[in-house]
Amino acid sequence: MTNSARIDDVSIGGESIRLGQFLKFAGLLDTGGDVKEAIIDGYVTVNGEVDRRRGRQLQFGDVVGFSGHHVRVCA
């Protein structure tokens, strides 16, 4: 991710959310099957690093990237 990359904020309304849930909630992917495939294939990053765990607990401030889009987990 470059310094000029746009990061959108997405409010989750709770204290944490799983990576797989967040990808759908943020509108980056539409179905659970798409989420599973994208994560397993290494197309999803968390804070700039590939993460292959659908169940990873995201916290406020984490930045999730997929297909050129970056979204930050917010309260």
GINOR-V811804 format. One line per field, one symbol per residue. phi: phi as a letter, one per 30 degrees, with the letter a starting at -180 (. if undefined). Layout:
phi = ???
This chain:
phi = .cddddcccbdcibcaadedddededidbcbddddedddddidccbhibdbccededdcejdcccahicbbcdbd
